[in-house]
Amino acid sequence: MRYFHAEEAIASSGLRPTYTPTVMLTRWRLNMADLPCYDRARAFRLLGALFAIADTRRRERCCGGGRSQE
């Protein structure tokens, strides 16, 4: 079972795999506080895509069978 979806997040974010935040994510160097402003915006976009993928997978796995989160 795969838990880390970096490649899928990079593809869905529309960012190039050579951008600094994407390289940092694939190499588990997640200290993004020191990035310049333009890379912070890219990192935000990338992490948003990663969290969306993780949440979708969690909902498929944990909330199936008519269960709801409400």
C-alpha positions as a Markdown table, in Angstrom:
| # | Residue | x | y | z |
|---|---|---|---|---|
| 1 | Met | 0.0 | 0.0 | 0.0 |
| 2 | Arg | 1.4 | 3.4 | -1.0 |
| 3 | Tyr | 1.0 | 6.3 | 1.5 |
| 4 | Phe | 3.1 | 9.0 | -0.2 |
| 5 | His | 1.8 | 10.4 | -3.4 |
| 6 | Ala | 4.5 | 13.0 | -4.4 |
| 7 | Glu | 4.5 | 12.2 | -8.1 |
| 8 | Glu | 0.7 | 12.3 | -8.3 |
| 9 | Ala | 0.7 | 15.6 | -6.4 |
| 10 | Ile | 3.3 | 17.1 | -8.7 |
| 11 | Ala | 1.3 | 16.0 | -11.8 |
| 12 | Ser | -2.0 | 17.4 | -10.4 |
| 13 | Ser | -0.5 | 20.7 | -9.3 |
| 14 | Gly | 0.7 | 21.5 | -12.8 |
| 15 | Leu | 4.2 | 22.3 | -11.5 |
| 16 | Arg | 7.4 | 21.2 | -13.2 |
| 17 | Pro | 9.3 | 18.4 | -11.5 |
| 18 | Thr | 12.4 | 20.5 | -11.6 |
| 19 | Tyr | 11.0 | 23.4 | -9.4 |
| 20 | Thr | 12.6 | 23.7 | -6.0 |
| 21 | Pro | 9.5 | 22.8 | -4.0 |
| 22 | Thr | 8.8 | 19.7 | -6.0 |
| 23 | Val | 12.4 | 18.5 | -5.7 |
| 24 | Met | 12.2 | 19.2 | -1.9 |
| 25 | Leu | 9.1 | 17.1 | -1.6 |
| 26 | Thr | 10.4 | 14.1 | -3.5 |
| 27 | Arg | 13.6 | 14.1 | -1.4 |
| 28 | Trp | 11.8 | 14.7 | 2.0 |
| 29 | Arg | 13.4 | 18.1 | 2.6 |
| 30 | Leu | 10.3 | 19.9 | 3.7 |
| 31 | Asn | 11.8 | 23.0 | 5.3 |
| 32 | Met | 10.1 | 25.4 | 3.0 |
| 33 | Ala | 10.3 | 28.5 | 5.2 |
| 34 | Asp | 13.6 | 29.6 | 3.6 |
| 35 | Leu | 12.2 | 29.7 | 0.1 |
| 36 | Pro | 11.8 | 32.9 | -1.9 |
| 37 | Cys | 8.2 | 34.2 | -2.3 |
| 38 | Tyr | 7.7 | 32.8 | -5.8 |
| 39 | Asp | 8.7 | 29.3 | -4.6 |
| 40 | Arg | 6.5 | 29.6 | -1.5 |
| 41 | Ala | 3.5 | 30.1 | -3.7 |
| 42 | Arg | 4.5 | 27.0 | -5.7 |
| 43 | Ala | 5.0 | 25.0 | -2.5 |
| 44 | Phe | 1.6 | 26.0 | -1.3 |
| 45 | Arg | 0.0 | 24.9 | -4.6 |
| 46 | Leu | 2.0 | 21.6 | -4.4 |
| 47 | Leu | 1.1 | 20.8 | -0.8 |
| 48 | Gly | -2.6 | 21.7 | -1.5 |
| 49 | Ala | -2.6 | 19.1 | -4.2 |
| 50 | Leu | -0.9 | 16.5 | -1.9 |
| 51 | Phe | -3.4 | 17.1 | 0.9 |
| 52 | Ala | -6.3 | 16.8 | -1.6 |
| 53 | Ile | -5.0 | 13.5 | -2.8 |
| 54 | Ala | -4.5 | 12.2 | 0.7 |
| 55 | Asp | -7.9 | 13.3 | 1.8 |
| 56 | Thr | -9.6 | 11.7 | -1.2 |
| 57 | Arg | -7.8 | 8.4 | -0.4 |
| 58 | Arg | -8.7 | 8.6 | 3.2 |
| 59 | Arg | -12.4 | 9.2 | 2.4 |
| 60 | Glu | -12.4 | 6.2 | 0.0 |
| 61 | Arg | -10.8 | 4.0 | 2.6 |
| 62 | Cys | -12.5 | 5.2 | 5.8 |
| 63 | Cys | -15.9 | 6.7 | 4.8 |
| 64 | Gly | -17.2 | 4.1 | 2.4 |
| 65 | Gly | -20.3 | 2.1 | 3.0 |
| 66 | Gly | -22.7 | 5.0 | 3.5 |
| 67 | Arg | -20.9 | 6.4 | 6.4 |
| 68 | Ser | -20.7 | 10.2 | 6.6 |
| 69 | Gln | -18.4 | 12.7 | 8.4 |
| 70 | Glu | -21.3 | 14.9 | 9.4 |
